Amino acid sequence: MGEKTTFSIIKADVGGYPGHVGMHPKLEEKARECLAQEKGKTLVDYCVSHCGDDLELIMTHGNGVDAKEVHKLAWDTFKDCTEIAKELHLYGAGQDLLSDAFSGNIKGLGPGCAEMEFTERKSEPIVAFLMDKTEPGAFNMPIYKMFADPFNTIGLVIDPNAQAGFKFEVWDIQEHKRVYFNMPEEMYKMLVLIGAQSRYVIKRIYPKPGGKLPENEPVACISTDKLFEIAGEYVGKDDPVAVVRSQSGLPALGEVLEPFSFPHTVAGWMRGSHHGPLMPVAVEDATPTRFDGPPRAVALGFQLANGKLVGPVDLFKDKSFDRARSQALAAADYYRRHGPFEPHRLGLEDMEYTTLPKVMKELVGRFEKLE
């Protein structure tokens, strides 16, 4: 174990049970078996979980981000789990494994990844967020609230170690560019972009100079993998993950979770083609059955101890999120009554990456020119 800890979340949909609903226990069992063999070698520690039909590998190690040995371990684990999924005839077995050619890391191969390397503090509370039936931009609003909104995070006002603010790294996932914004002074400029969640995605958060943390070590990271860009067509929603550090100059744990008390609207849901509310749930309730939804978010809390994972605590299991869940269900009723009409169905620009173009192609020859 080196001086720094790397916290990695790598996820993939390797087979749903049944349909797109959940995770068969044999897949998690196999994943734990694969990672256990590398504990004390490639890995310091690990935790296997799921959100809906996504298999989540949470790993700590000292190899840095994009480490070939860690990504290869995750890839091989997903491949082994896919074989079991095929034996059980699970739905979409191996659907996120879009290539057989592992080339050093999982970028561009289908699985999602959020990882960061940092110097572990005396006490290091950290949260792994897992989502199902939505896209990376679903994290934009909550991450913004955590690190830039004083109405959510009072620490930005009363904690001298947080008053310097934070630097946001934002990706344009269509043009494959990135831009940095300093909060709070560039808040309005950044909101122009991140409000467009399907294109501009918050990737990382860094401390700014003047705080107590190294400004080159990220304090949050979000996966930004877009499956349609890899496969060239719709193959399922991207189901993002994120890792967020908290306390001691960062948002307190309660400030990290507070944004999810509002079930904000995200894209995804059925066939990746609809808007709906993001519902915070316990792992056991991450079973999106209603119209394959509504979209779900899970939060697993850990304390790090020299890279070892103390936990997890299933944070959204808390009853204080019951009202958010109730509001999400009411919003789900509202959206569903729109049926195939917008705003429940995504706008045409986003529908370009679903199966709709195949239907539209059949209608091309039927249009007549207006006089």
C-alpha positions as a printed NumPy array, in Angstrom:
array([[  0.   ,   0.   ,   0.   ],
       [  1.509,   3.3  ,  -1.09 ],
       [  0.966,   6.701,   0.432],
       [ -2.237,   7.259,  -1.516],
       [ -5.447,   5.27 ,  -1.711],
       [ -7.342,   4.655,  -4.947],
       [-11.09 ,   4.176,  -4.6  ],
       [-12.627,   2.58 ,  -7.699],
       [-16.22 ,   1.788,  -8.625],
       [-16.585,  -0.235, -11.819],
       [-20.045,  -1.424, -12.864],
       [-21.709,  -3.334, -15.656],
       [-25.035,  -4.874, -16.559],
       [-24.151,  -8.523, -17.134],
       [-27.687,  -9.916, -16.924],
       [-31.015,  -8.894, -15.403],
       [-33.286, -11.018, -13.225],
       [-36.02 , -11.046, -14.376],
       [-35.918,  -8.687, -17.35 ],
       [-34.227,  -5.434, -16.308],
       [-35.367,  -5.583, -12.672],
       [-32.669,  -6.97 , -10.419],
       [-29.544,  -8.964,  -9.734],
       [-29.416, -12.749,  -9.414],
       [-27.541, -13.661,  -6.211],
       [-25.274, -16.081,  -8.081],
       [-23.73 , -13.171,  -9.997],
       [-22.82 , -11.284,  -6.815],
       [-21.561, -14.534,  -5.313],
       [-19.256, -15.113,  -8.29 ],
       [-18.042, -11.504,  -8.221],
       [-17.116, -11.778,  -4.529],
       [-15.266, -14.993,  -5.266],
       [-13.241, -13.321,  -8.04 ],
       [-12.333, -10.239,  -5.997],
       [-11.566, -12.25 ,  -2.834],
       [ -8.734, -13.985,  -4.693],
       [ -7.022, -10.623,  -5.211],
       [ -7.502,  -9.166,  -1.727],
       [ -4.079,  -8.482,  -0.272],
       [ -2.592,  -8.616,  -3.783],
       [ -4.09 ,  -6.353,  -6.444],
       [ -6.683,  -5.029,  -3.995],
       [ -6.568,  -3.766,  -0.439],
       [-10.291,  -4.351,  -0.011],
       [-13.551,  -4.689,  -1.942],
       [-17.331,  -4.64 ,  -1.671],
       [-19.77 ,  -6.153,  -4.187],
       [-23.267,  -4.733,  -4.473],
       [-25.936,  -3.918,  -7.043],
       [-28.451,  -1.296,  -8.061],
       [-31.271,  -2.743, -10.128],
       [-29.686,  -5.007, -12.745],
       [-26.21 ,  -3.458, -12.482],
       [-23.36 ,  -5.329, -10.812],
       [-21.219,  -2.915,  -8.776],
       [-17.565,  -3.6  ,  -7.889],
       [-16.257,  -1.229,  -5.216],
       [-12.504,  -1.625,  -4.764],
       [ -9.632,   0.018,  -2.904],
       [ -5.992,  -0.353,  -3.888],
       [ -2.722,   1.518,  -4.252],
       [ -2.351,   1.281,  -8.018],
       [ -3.748,   4.673,  -9.065],
       [ -6.56 ,   5.418, -11.527],
       [ -6.801,   3.495, -14.81 ],
       [ -4.582,   0.752, -13.374],
       [ -4.429,  -2.115, -15.873],
       [ -4.405,  -4.83 , -13.209],
       [ -7.509,  -3.45 , -11.472],
       [ -9.481,  -2.871, -14.669],
       [ -8.486,  -6.315, -15.964],
       [ -9.71 ,  -7.851, -12.71 ],
       [-13.053,  -6.08 , -13.088],
       [-13.302,  -7.069, -16.765],
       [-12.525, -10.731, -16.05 ],
       [-15.028, -10.689, -13.181],
       [-17.76 ,  -9.35 , -15.465],
       [-16.883, -11.987, -18.083],
       [-17.102, -14.796, -15.52 ],
       [-20.431, -13.451, -14.252],
       [-21.701, -13.226, -17.827],
       [-21.085, -16.942, -18.28 ],
       [-23.312, -17.65 , -15.278],
       [-25.898, -15.202, -16.635],
       [-25.925, -17.108, -19.921],
       [-26.361, -20.432, -18.129],
       [-29.346, -19.002, -16.254],
       [-30.711, -17.377, -19.441],
       [-30.759, -14.017, -17.678],
       [-31.947, -11.074, -19.732],
       [-29.307,  -9.135, -21.646],
       [-26.462, -11.371, -20.483],
       [-23.229,  -9.427, -20.92 ],
       [-25.021,  -6.493, -22.552],
       [-22.565,  -3.893, -21.226],
       [-19.523,  -5.838, -22.449],
       [-19.389,  -4.322, -25.91 ],
       [-16.011,  -5.63 , -27.025],
       [-13.88 ,  -8.734, -26.495],
       [-10.652,  -6.773, -26.792],
       [ -9.383,  -5.619, -23.384],
       [ -6.789,  -2.936, -24.074],
       [ -5.423,  -1.874, -20.698],
       [ -8.534,  -0.426, -19.055],
       [-12.301,  -0.644, -19.453],
       [-12.711,   2.749, -21.174],
       [-14.699,   2.326, -24.353],
       [-15.609,  -1.281, -23.59 ],
       [-19.025,  -0.681, -21.984],
       [-18.661,  -0.845, -18.171],
       [-18.916,   2.415, -16.211],
       [-16.129,   3.661, -13.966],
       [-15.636,   6.32 , -11.291],
       [-12.345,   6.322,  -9.43 ],
       [ -9.967,   8.704,  -7.728],
       [ -6.613,   8.64 ,  -5.979],
       [ -6.094,  10.706,  -2.828],
       [ -4.232,  10.985,   0.437],
       [ -6.344,   9.358,   3.098],
       [ -7.155,  11.685,   5.995],
       [ -7.18 ,  10.76 ,   9.676],
       [-10.889,  10.041,   9.243],
       [-12.125,   9.455,   5.694],
       [-15.925,   9.106,   5.288],
       [-16.801,   8.257,   1.703],
       [-20.032,   7.511,  -0.162],
       [-20.495,   5.296,  -3.211],
       [-23.564,   6.36 ,  -5.187],
       [-25.092,   3.838,  -7.579],
       [-27.892,   4.6  , -10.064],
       [-30.073,   2.503, -12.359],
       [-32.291,   3.419, -15.325],
       [-30.742,   6.824, -15.949],
       [-27.708,   8.647, -17.405],
       [-24.53 ,  10.365, -16.081],
       [-26.157,  13.821, -16.107],
       [-28.481,  12.602, -13.358],
       [-25.665,  13.485, -10.948],
       [-25.406,  17.113, -12.109],
       [-27.996,  18.598,  -9.774],
       [-27.043,  16.679,  -6.608],
       [-23.291,  17.207,  -7.071],
       [-23.855,  20.903,  -7.749],
       [-25.948,  21.181,  -4.585],
       [-23.35 ,  19.356,  -2.478],
       [-20.386,  21.509,  -3.505],
       [-21.857,  24.85 ,  -4.6  ],
       [-25.29 ,  25.488,  -3.07 ],
       [-25.281,  27.108,   0.406],
       [-28.993,  26.34 ,   0.77 ],
       [-28.002,  22.667,   0.715],
       [-24.507,  22.804,   2.242],
       [-24.323,  25.246,   5.143],
       [-20.634,  24.374,   5.471],
       [-19.987,  26.624,   2.476],
       [-21.1  ,  29.496,   4.729],
       [-19.937,  28.598,   8.231],
       [-16.941,  26.277,   7.726],
       [-13.77 ,  28.356,   7.162],
       [-12.158,  25.335,   5.508],
       [-14.917,  25.185,   2.871],
       [-15.38 ,  28.89 ,   2.175],
       [-12.728,  28.912,  -0.547],
       [-15.159,  26.87 ,  -2.644],
       [-14.451,  24.102,  -5.143],
       [-13.328,  23.63 ,  -8.733],
       [-15.709,  21.716, -11.051],
       [-14.494,  19.713, -14.046],
       [-17.318,  19.554, -16.615],
       [-17.279,  17.347, -19.7  ],
       [-19.034,  17.928, -23.008],
       [-19.767,  14.276, -23.767],
       [-20.831,  14.999, -27.348],
       [-17.826,  17.057, -28.435],
       [-15.426,  15.231, -26.069],
       [-14.091,  18.39 , -24.437],
       [-13.812,  19.592, -20.857],
       [-13.893,  22.909, -19.047],
       [-13.178,  23.965, -15.454],
       [-15.244,  26.333, -13.338],
       [-14.426,  27.873,  -9.963],
       [-17.301,  28.019,  -7.509],
       [-18.942,  30.225,  -6.422],
       [-17.572,  33.018,  -8.648],
       [-18.39 ,  31.229, -11.939],
       [-21.643,  29.668, -10.808],
       [-23.873,  31.281, -13.421],
       [-21.534,  30.383, -16.275],
       [-21.441,  26.741, -15.195],
       [-25.211,  26.489, -14.746],
       [-25.616,  27.424, -18.419],
       [-24.009,  24.081, -19.236],
       [-24.828,  21.587, -16.491],
       [-28.551,  22.319, -16.705],
       [-28.356,  20.482, -20.052],
       [-27.858,  17.112, -18.37 ],
       [-27.797,  14.958, -21.496],
       [-24.725,  16.742, -22.898],
       [-22.733,  18.465, -20.133],
       [-21.758,  16.269, -17.198],
       [-19.865,  17.055, -14.004],
       [-16.887,  14.692, -13.954],
       [-14.764,  15.681, -10.93 ],
       [-14.667,  18.121,  -8.041],
       [-11.392,  19.515,  -6.666],
       [-10.592,  21.692,  -3.636],
       [ -9.505,  25.239,  -4.441],
       [ -6.398,  26.897,  -2.994],
       [ -6.914,  28.122,   0.532],
       [ -8.582,  24.996,   1.898],
       [ -7.01 ,  22.248,   3.989],
       [ -6.962,  19.607,   1.241],
       [ -4.496,  19.201,  -1.669],
       [ -5.98 ,  21.014,  -4.655],
       [ -4.772,  18.366,  -7.136],
       [ -6.6  ,  15.489,  -5.408],
       [-10.279,  15.099,  -6.372],
       [-12.969,  14.905,  -3.708],
       [-15.708,  13.549,  -6.002],
       [-15.803,  11.659,  -9.295],
       [-18.686,  10.59 , -11.545],
       [-18.771,   8.03 , -14.349],
       [-19.501,   9.564, -17.76 ],
       [-19.626,   6.492, -19.99 ],
       [-22.225,   6.727, -22.789],
       [-23.066,   3.309, -24.198],
       [-24.615,   4.557, -27.433],
       [-21.329,   6.231, -28.378],
       [-19.52 ,   2.929, -27.991],
       [-22.087,   0.625, -29.593],
       [-23.37 ,   3.083, -32.199],
       [-26.971,   2.456, -31.187],
       [-29.188,   2.133, -28.132],
       [-28.071,  -0.733, -25.902],
       [-29.494,   0.41 , -22.561],
       [-29.145,   3.418, -20.291],
       [-25.782,   4.238, -18.843],
       [-26.611,   3.769, -15.153],
       [-23.887,   5.988, -13.665],
       [-21.939,   5.7  , -10.414],
       [-20.123,   8.278,  -8.302],
       [-17.806,   8.464,  -5.317],
       [-17.888,  11.431,  -2.906],
       [-15.632,  12.165,   0.07 ],
       [-17.086,  14.098,   3.012],
       [-16.43 ,  15.997,   6.286],
       [-13.455,  18.115,   7.427],
       [-13.476,  20.911,   4.865],
       [-15.836,  18.993,   2.568],
       [-19.632,  18.717,   2.717],
       [-20.732,  16.821,   5.823],
       [-22.254,  13.4  ,   5.238],
       [-25.743,  14.801,   5.723],
       [-24.979,  17.558,   3.199],
       [-23.813,  14.943,   0.705],
       [-27.117,  13.074,   1.049],
       [-29.481,  16.056,   1.323],
       [-29.814,  16.714,  -2.463],
       [-31.559,  13.36 ,  -2.82 ],
       [-34.377,  14.498,  -0.531],
       [-35.779,  16.004,  -3.742],
       [-36.527,  13.387,  -6.442],
       [-35.419,  15.521,  -9.385],
       [-36.263,  14.696, -12.987],
       [-33.787,  12.576, -14.946],
       [-33.708,  10.882, -18.35 ],
       [-33.898,   7.12 , -18.674],
       [-36.625,   4.887, -17.248],
       [-38.29 ,   2.542, -19.768],
       [-36.089,   1.794, -22.808],
       [-33.948,   4.806, -21.877],
       [-36.601,   6.937, -23.568],
       [-38.453,   8.754, -20.781],
       [-38.148,  11.42 , -18.122],
       [-38.967,  10.471, -14.564],
       [-38.155,  11.112, -10.899],
       [-34.955,   9.789,  -9.338],
       [-36.013,   7.825,  -6.254],
       [-33.49 ,   7.288,  -3.401],
       [-33.833,   3.742,  -2.041],
       [-32.162,   1.064,   0.049],
       [-30.315,  -1.647,  -1.89 ],
       [-33.145,  -4.09 ,  -1.224],
       [-35.584,  -1.648,  -2.839],
       [-33.467,  -1.011,  -5.937],
       [-35.881,  -3.166,  -7.924],
       [-37.27 ,  -0.987, -10.738],
       [-40.394,  -2.911, -11.733],
       [-42.922,  -0.169, -12.534],
       [-42.476,   0.555, -16.239],
       [-38.911,  -0.643, -15.569],
       [-38.577,   2.182, -13.057],
       [-38.802,   4.769, -11.817],
       [-35.032,   5.463, -11.848],
       [-33.265,   4.535,  -8.598],
       [-30.334,   5.822,  -6.545],
       [-28.488,   3.888,  -3.831],
       [-25.923,   5.327,  -1.383],
       [-23.399,   3.107,   0.401],
       [-21.372,   4.77 ,   3.144],
       [-17.904,   3.675,   4.269],
       [-15.107,   4.768,   6.555],
       [-11.669,   4.109,   5.083],
       [ -8.985,   2.71 ,   7.371],
       [ -5.652,   2.481,   5.518],
       [ -7.547,   1.524,   2.399],
       [ -9.803,  -0.979,   4.131],
       [-13.567,  -0.531,   3.758],
       [-15.371,  -0.208,   7.074],
       [-19.005,  -0.7  ,   6.069],
       [-21.12 ,  -0.329,   4.077],
       [-24.035,   1.497,   5.665],
       [-27.119,   1.532,   3.422],
       [-27.678,   5.282,   3.772],
       [-30.941,   5.757,   1.862],
       [-32.568,   3.072,   3.997],
       [-33.161,   5.859,   6.527],
       [-36.857,   6.686,   6.986],
       [-36.124,  10.376,   6.55 ],
       [-36.099,   9.7  ,   2.785],
       [-39.645,   8.28 ,   2.884],
       [-41.128,  11.603,   1.775],
       [-38.741,  11.789,  -1.18 ],
       [-39.875,   8.332,  -2.168],
       [-43.516,   9.348,  -1.8  ],
       [-42.937,  12.449,  -3.94 ],
       [-41.168,  10.305,  -6.531],
       [-44.155,   7.978,  -6.752],
       [-46.54 ,  10.92 ,  -7.169],
       [-44.297,  12.334,  -9.906],
       [-44.167,   8.908, -11.547],
       [-47.986,   8.901, -11.715],
       [-47.944,  12.366, -13.297],
       [-45.352,  11.468, -15.934],
       [-46.905,   8.113, -16.792],
       [-50.233,   9.705, -17.641],
       [-48.497,  11.437, -20.559],
       [-47.882,   8.031, -22.165],
       [-45.94 ,   8.483, -25.436],
       [-46.112,  12.284, -25.314],
       [-43.392,  14.683, -24.229],
       [-42.259,  15.651, -21.621],
       [-42.533,  12.049, -20.392],
       [-40.989,  10.788, -23.601],
       [-37.6  ,  12.362, -24.297],
       [-37.242,  15.089, -26.907],
       [-36.374,  14.005, -30.441],
       [-32.702,  14.979, -30.092],
       [-32.215,  12.48 , -27.266],
       [-34.494,   9.919, -28.909],
       [-31.964,   9.713, -31.754],
       [-29.997,   7.307, -29.591],
       [-32.924,   4.95 , -28.949],
       [-34.76 ,   2.551, -31.255],
       [-37.039,   5.352, -32.546],
       [-34.933,   6.124, -35.685],
       [-35.59 ,   2.581, -36.94 ],
       [-39.338,   3.29 , -36.779],
       [-38.959,   6.774, -38.301],
       [-36.999,   5.339, -41.227],
       [-40.058,   3.38 , -42.318],
       [-42.085,   6.608, -42.55 ],
       [-39.676,   8.614, -44.696],
       [-41.269,   7.694, -48.021],
       [-44.761,   8.531, -46.818],
       [-44.213,  12.285, -46.414],
       [-45.656,  14.532, -49.133],
       [-44.355,  18.014, -49.905],
       [-46.67 ,  20.889, -48.968],
       [-47.716,  23.294, -51.736]])
